């Protein structure tokens, strides 16, 4: 029995590289090399906009995907000038040319140090170049709008 399990493990190890090689060599693959959202992108947002949101999401979290569908619309409704949607940095994600999975891959050291990757989704709210809040989890439209209103009250205009 033990020898049989060892044989299965060996066969799986031998088969995995060849399957991976076939996938990499396939010219019809829809996967693209991802763009990255780095500290330079964050700095550019700080210089360009007084207020903005970064929404870090994962396609593996259903509420995260739901929020991705709505975050830009909700932000426009309350006149936030910029919203950036960013994918979790998982190597498992197949980046596409267009659509939600074409979002840049998260790679900001500043936000990593601020613990923005502890949960998906996470909404990161900046005002006047300062990180005002990181809100993990999904909010519906009213909770989102109320949360931003509260954050705006605490920020000098």
N, C-alpha and C positions, 0 to 999 in steps of 0.2 A: 504494500500500500504506500509506504513512504517512498520507495523507489519510483513508483508511478507518479506521485506528486512532483518529485524532483524532475522527472522527464518532462512533465507538462510545463513546469517553470522554465526549463531550458528551451523547450520549443517556442514558448511565448517570447522569451528574450531574443531568440534568433529571428522570429517573425517580425517583431516590432521595428527594427531598423529598416528592413526592406519595405514595409508598409509606409514608413515615414519617407523614405527615399522616393517612392512612387508618388507620394503626395507632393513633395517638393518639386519633382520634375514635371508634374502635370501642367502644361502651358494653358489649359483652360480654367485653371483655378481662379475663383472670383476674389480671393483674398488679396489685399493691397498692403503695402508697407504703411504702417500708421504714421500720421502726423503726430507730433507731441505737443502737449501744453506744458511749457516750461516756465521758469521764473522770469525770463525775458518777456514772455507773453503776458504774465501777470503784471509786470512793471509797465508794459505798454498800456494795459487797461487802466492802471492807476493814473497814468499821465493823461490819458484821453478822456476818461469819464469820472465825474464826481461820485457816481454811484453805479454799482454793478453787482451782478450775481454770477457766481460760478456754480453750476449744478453738476456734481460728480455722481455718476450713476453706473449701474451694472446691468447688462442684459440678463443676468442670472437671477435678478431679484424683481419679481413681478410689479411690486409697487414702485420700484425705482423706474421701471419702464413706463409705468402709468404717469409718473411725475414728469418724465422726459417729454411725454406727448403734450403736456400742458404748461410747463414752467415759463416758456417764452411768452405765451399768450397772457398768462396771469401777470407777468412782469410788465408787459406793455400796458395792460389795463390800469396799473398803478404808476405808470410813467417812470419805470426804471429804464434808463437809457441803453443798457447793454446787458445781455444775458449770454453766457457761454456754457454750452453743455460739453462735458468731458467724460470720456469712458474710463472706467477703472483700468488700472494698468495690467490686467491679466493677460498672460501670453496665450490664453485659450481663445481669445476673441479674434474672429476673422474679420478684419477691417474691409469695408466695401468702398467702392468709388463714390456712391451716393447713398443717401438715407441716414438713419440714426447711427448705424454702425460705422459711418464715415467720420464721426466725431473724433477729435484728437484724443490720444491716449494720455492719461494723467502722468505728469513727470515734473512736478514743482517741488523742489526741496523745501521752500518756505512753507508751503501748505502741508507737506509731509510732517515737518517739525511742529506745525500747529495741530497735528493729529486729524487732518481732514479725511484720512483713509480708514478711520475706525469703523465706519458704517457706510452702507450704500442704501439709498442715496444720501448725500449730504449737500445742503445748500450753504454756500459760503457767501456772506453779504459784506461788501465793502462800501464805505462812505468816506469821502475826502481822503482817499488813499490809505485808510485804516481798516483793518479787519474788525468789523463790529460784531459779527456772530457767525458761528458754524452750527447749523441746525441739522442734526441727523434725522433720518426718517422721512416718511411721506406725509405731507399735509394736503388737505383738500383746499379748494380755492379760497374759501373764507378764512380758514386758519392761516394760510399763507399770507393773505392780504393783511390780516390783523397783526400777525407777527412783524411784518415789515413796517406797518404803521407804528407799532410800539418801539421798534428799533429807530425809526426816524424821530420819534419824540425825544429819545435819549441822545440824539446827535445834533450838534449845532448846525444850523443851516448855513 
